[in-house]
């Protein structure tokens, strides 16, 4: 008897009317199934998301060029000095400072 009740309950569920499936705009307008709601990826997105070895290598080259170019431009004109050159330059500056101070003190004594 229980089996009869279960089968009758199952048949009642089968008799309940279901709403019709919602049709997408592509199928109602007669458009092909190839078209989608989002546009195809751009070339840059394709290169970034492909994972191809060639694209990864090109990406690394671009990143390294962007980071190395400012460094190269900033350091290209700088002359790297050793400590002896720096000390010679400091001595010359000190002598010039001393001579300037001594000449200014001579003028103040003359007045």
URVENJO-V158927 format. One record per run of one state. SS is the DSSP state (@ for helix, = for strand, . for the rest). FROM is the first residue (numbers start at 1). LEN is the number of residues. If there is no record, write none. Layout:
# URVENJO-V158927
SS|FROM|LEN / SS|FROM|LEN
This chain:
# URVENJO-V158927
.|1|1 / @|2|14 / .|16|9 / @|25|5 / .|30|13 / @|43|8 / .|51|2 / @|53|23 / .|76|7 / @|83|28 / .|111|1
